[in-house]
Amino acid sequence: MPKLSIVIVAKNEASNIYDCVKSAAFADEILVIDSGSVDQTINLAKKAGARVIKKKWLGYGPQQNLAIKASKGDWIFSLDADERISSALAQEILQAIKKETSFVYNVPRRSLFVSRFMDHSGWRPDFTKRLFKRGYAKFTEHEVHAHLSTKFKVGRLSNPIIHFSYRDLESVINKINLYSTGGARDNLKSGKKGSLKKALFHGLWAFFRTYFIRAGFLDGKEGVMLAIANAEVTYYRYLKLYYISQKKLKK
């Protein structure tokens, strides 16, 4: 039977890491790459059964690739600290690596926004490449929203990752700041330009797309909240891009 490593990138995830690692207990190895936690993340990860390596934060994509390189399994599953693997998904993963009908797999994800698991708003269906055989995929180098890249045929699993992405409004606000900053840096690297006009246009479009085109109105009040959050993160991403660009020009 091929060996499976589950890799988790984490920082200050004391509220999540224990349950996350426990959900991955079926794997041959659980590896947590910690990037400077000052809470109990490391102790709780070890208590739950993970091997922990401390590494300076390089950005989400580079950090994931570092975790992959440090892992020992023939197959790798990338799991975020705010995600859980159900027993049904665990069995499906083990069957997939045993049969090897594909070397890279998309996995569905069911995500929580404050008080509802979303069924629309662009959050479902939500497939993300997470399971792959070593050497057949790697993460892009983006600071935020990096994804697995592969040139091989991608299979699909049916049982979802359970994603506790936004447990409360505090986490929504924190992630708006985090994702808009990281997104601005990624956009700068790709040569994009920001402005107030672009921030307003793209922010409004993000709301319209989430709430109307992606049927966020069917997700009740959480659909409205998510559409506004998407608008805000997009607005601030383009505004931050503008100011980062201005600072670089002045140097």
HELIX and SHEET records of a PDB file:
HELIX    1   1 ILE A   17  SER A   23  1                                   7    
HELIX    2   2 THR A   41  ALA A   48  1                                   8    
HELIX    3   3 TYR A   60  ALA A   70  1                                  11    
HELIX    4   4 SER A   87  LYS A   99  1                                  13    
HELIX    5   5 LEU A  169  LYS A  189  1                                  21    
HELIX    6   6 LEU A  196  PHE A  208  1                                  13    
HELIX    7   7 ARG A  209  ILE A  213  3                                   5    
HELIX    8   8 GLY A  216  ASP A  219  5                                   4    
HELIX    9   9 GLY A  220  LYS A  250  1                                  31    
SHEET    1   A 7 ARG A  51  LYS A  54  0                                        
SHEET    2   A 7 GLU A  29  ASP A  34  1                                        
SHEET    3   A 7 LEU A   4  ALA A  10  1                                        
SHEET    4   A 7 TRP A  75  ASP A  80  1                                        
SHEET    5   A 7 PHE A 127  LYS A 133 -1                                        
SHEET    6   A 7 VAL A 104  PHE A 113 -1                                        
SHEET    7   A 7 ARG A 116  PHE A 117 -1                                        
SHEET    1   B 7 ARG A  51  LYS A  54  0                                        
SHEET    2   B 7 GLU A  29  ASP A  34  1                                        
SHEET    3   B 7 LEU A   4  ALA A  10  1                                        
SHEET    4   B 7 TRP A  75  ASP A  80  1                                        
SHEET    5   B 7 PHE A 127  LYS A 133 -1                                        
SHEET    6   B 7 VAL A 104  PHE A 113 -1                                        
SHEET    7   B 7 VAL A 154  ARG A 156  1                                        
SHEET    1   C 8 ARG A  51  LYS A  54  0                                        
SHEET    2   C 8 GLU A  29  ASP A  34  1                                        
SHEET    3   C 8 LEU A   4  ALA A  10  1                                        
SHEET    4   C 8 TRP A  75  ASP A  80  1                                        
SHEET    5   C 8 PHE A 127  LYS A 133 -1                                        
SHEET    6   C 8 VAL A 104  PHE A 113 -1                                        
SHEET    7   C 8 ILE A 161  TYR A 166  1                                        
SHEET    8   C 8 GLU A  83  ILE A  85 -1                                        
SHEET    1   D 2 LYS A 138  PHE A 139  0                                        
SHEET    2   D 2 LEU A 148  SER A 149 -1                                        
END                                                                             
